[in-house]
Amino acid sequence: MSLSRRTALGLGVATGAGLLVGCSGPTIVDTGIAPDVPTRVSTLWSNRADGPMPAAGDDGTPFSVVLSGPTERPAIRGGALVGNLPAAPGATYVGQRLPVPITRLGARFGFGPGDVGGAIALVAFTGENPPRGNLHVAFTPDRWIVGVVADGGVQEIARESYTDPPPQDGTLAQADVRRRGATIWVNAPDGTVHRFDDPRFEAPGGVVATWEFFKLTPDSADVRMAATWAG
């Protein structure tokens, strides 16, 4: 499935700093504690043989794939799911629908060489049109950005730089986002945990867990996903 640029922006392609709109000042608290949230779906891509992306995850939940720019679907290569994004701006969205609003999203991933316009985003979409989502957290090689999807784009709530940026040699890092009501906890790839309070995290509740491959420029870093999960 291929989408127009305008529709893609609504789905969350606006991960790049210059495309985000509507920044506010939330409460940000560094904390070592995040709530315990069980996972409902998970896939260990590193256990899969090279080849086309499967139709369902390890738990049997079907995947959906939306292409915005790329013409090739994701595939498994070298123990990871790769987006197969060309050397051009664009995004690919891999989703799984949950029976309840999403309260946890995560991935284990690695960055390749290239500029910091390459990213992975963890998104909770409502499944409606125009697209809306109460969670959009993007991770680039040098920072991470918290927002929501509304009014035709991504509204930035906060951004942080890593205390220790992940290397761009494919080394795996991990990100995990958990939500309780209007509060989220971001377990960032550098090992820090941050809390954000904002009423936009609470409604509407997203039920489509989405892992986004994104490139802002032709030279942006590629992303490889070794594992994905949601709850």
C-alpha positions in Angstrom: 0.0 0.0 0.0 1.4 3.4 -1.0 0.2 6.7 0.5 0.4 10.3 -0.5 2.9 12.6 1.2 0.1 14.5 3.0 -1.4 11.3 4.3 2.0 9.9 5.3 2.7 13.0 7.4 -0.5 12.3 9.3 0.6 8.7 9.9 3.9 9.9 11.5 6.4 10.5 8.8 7.1 13.8 10.4 9.8 12.4 12.6 12.5 14.9 11.5 13.0 18.0 13.7 12.0 20.4 11.0 8.6 18.6 10.4 7.3 18.4 13.9 4.7 21.0 15.1 3.1 22.2 18.3 5.7 21.9 21.0 4.7 22.3 24.7 6.4 22.0 28.1 5.4 18.7 29.8 6.5 17.6 33.2 9.8 15.6 32.8 11.1 13.5 35.6 14.2 11.3 35.5 13.2 8.1 37.3 14.5 4.6 37.6 11.0 3.1 37.9 8.5 2.4 35.2 5.2 0.4 35.7 5.1 -3.3 35.0 3.1 -3.7 31.7 2.8 -7.2 30.2 3.2 -7.7 26.5 0.4 -9.1 24.3 2.3 -9.4 21.0 6.0 -10.0 20.3 8.3 -11.1 17.5 11.9 -12.1 17.7 13.1 -11.3 14.3 16.6 -12.5 15.1 15.2 -16.1 15.1 13.9 -15.9 11.6 15.6 -17.0 8.4 16.4 -14.5 5.7 13.4 -13.9 3.3 10.2 -12.0 3.0 8.5 -10.5 6.0 6.0 -13.0 7.4 2.2 -12.3 7.5 2.0 -12.7 11.3 4.2 -12.4 14.4 5.5 -15.1 16.7 2.2 -14.9 18.6 0.1 -15.3 15.4 -1.2 -11.7 15.3 -1.3 -10.5 11.7 1.0 -7.7 10.4 -0.1 -4.7 8.3 2.4 -2.8 6.2 2.0 0.7 4.9 4.5 2.2 2.5 5.1 6.0 2.1 7.7 6.4 -0.6 9.4 3.0 -0.7 8.1 0.4 -3.2 9.6 -2.6 -1.5 8.2 -4.3 1.6 10.3 -5.0 4.7 12.2 -8.2 4.7 14.3 -10.3 7.1 18.0 -10.1 6.5 20.9 -11.1 8.7 18.8 -11.7 11.8 16.8 -8.5 11.6 13.8 -6.9 10.0 14.9 -4.3 7.5 12.8 -1.5 6.1 14.2 -1.7 2.5 13.9 2.1 2.3 15.7 3.5 -0.8 18.2 6.4 -0.7 15.3 9.0 -0.5 13.0 10.5 2.2 10.2 8.1 3.1 8.8 5.7 5.7 7.4 2.2 6.1 5.0 1.3 8.9 4.7 -2.2 10.3 1.6 -2.6 12.5 -0.3 -5.1 14.6 -3.8 -4.5 16.0 -4.4 -5.1 19.7 -7.8 -5.8 21.2 -7.3 -3.1 23.8 -5.6 0.4 23.9 -1.9 0.2 23.8 0.0 0.7 27.1 3.4 -0.6 26.0 5.6 -0.4 22.8 9.2 -1.5 22.3 11.9 -2.6 20.0 15.5 -3.9 19.9 17.2 -2.2 17.0 20.5 -1.0 15.5 21.5 2.0 13.4 23.7 1.8 10.3 26.0 4.5 9.1 24.5 7.7 7.7 23.1 11.0 8.9 20.9 11.3 12.0 17.7 11.7 9.9 17.2 8.0 10.0 14.9 6.8 12.8 12.7 4.2 14.3 9.4 5.4 15.7 7.0 3.6 18.1 3.5 4.7 17.4 0.0 3.9 18.8 -2.5 4.7 16.1 -6.3 4.6 16.6 -6.8 3.1 13.1 -9.0 6.0 12.1 -8.8 8.3 9.1 -7.5 10.9 9.3 -4.8 9.2 11.3 -4.6 9.9 15.1 -2.4 8.4 17.7 -1.8 9.1 21.4 1.8 8.0 21.3 4.6 8.7 18.9 8.2 8.3 20.2 11.0 8.5 17.6 14.6 7.4 18.1 17.4 8.7 15.9 21.1 8.1 16.3 21.5 11.3 18.4 18.2 12.0 20.1 14.7 10.9 20.8 11.4 12.8 20.4 8.1 12.3 22.2 4.8 13.4 20.6 1.3 12.4 19.5 -0.3 12.3 16.0 -3.1 14.8 15.5 -4.4 17.5 13.1 -2.6 16.1 10.1 0.9 15.7 11.7 3.0 14.9 14.7 2.8 17.3 17.6 6.1 17.3 19.5 5.8 17.2 23.3 9.5 16.9 24.2 12.9 15.8 23.0 16.0 14.6 24.7 19.6 13.9 23.6 21.3 10.6 24.7 23.7 10.6 27.5 25.6 7.9 25.6 24.5 7.7 21.9 24.1 4.3 20.4 26.9 3.4 17.8 26.0 3.4 14.1 27.6 0.0 13.4 24.5 -2.1 13.8 25.1 -2.7 17.5 21.7 -3.4 19.1 20.0 -1.0 21.5 16.6 -1.2 23.1 13.7 1.3 23.7 10.6 0.6 25.6 7.7 3.0 26.2 5.0 2.4 28.8 1.8 4.3 29.4 -0.6 4.7 32.4 -3.4 7.2 31.8 -1.9 10.5 30.8 1.7 9.5 31.9 4.3 7.7 29.9 7.7 6.4 30.8 10.4 6.2 28.1 13.1 3.6 28.7 15.7 5.1 26.3 18.5 3.3 24.5 21.1 4.9 26.7 19.6 3.2 29.8 17.9 6.3 31.2 14.2 6.3 32.1 12.1 9.5 31.7 8.6 10.3 32.8 6.3 12.6 30.8 2.8 13.9 31.9 0.5 15.2 29.3 -3.3 14.7 28.7 -2.8 14.0 25.0 -1.3 10.6 25.9 -4.6 9.4 27.3 -7.1 9.9 24.5 -7.8 8.7 21.9 -6.4 5.4 22.8 -4.4 3.8 20.0 -4.9 0.1 19.3 -2.6 -0.3 16.3 0.9 -1.0 17.5 3.3 0.4 14.9 7.0 0.3 14.3 8.1 2.9 11.7 11.2 2.9 9.6 12.0 6.5 8.6 14.4 8.5 6.5 14.5 12.3 6.4 17.2 12.5 3.7 18.7 10.2 1.0 21.8 9.8 3.3 19.9 9.0 6.5 21.0 6.0 8.5 19.1 2.7 8.0 17.5 0.9 11.0 17.5 -2.9 11.7 14.9 -4.4 14.1 15.9 -7.5 15.9 12.8 -7.7 18.1 9.4 -5.9 18.5 6.7 -6.1 21.2 3.6 -4.3 22.4 1.0 -4.6 25.2 
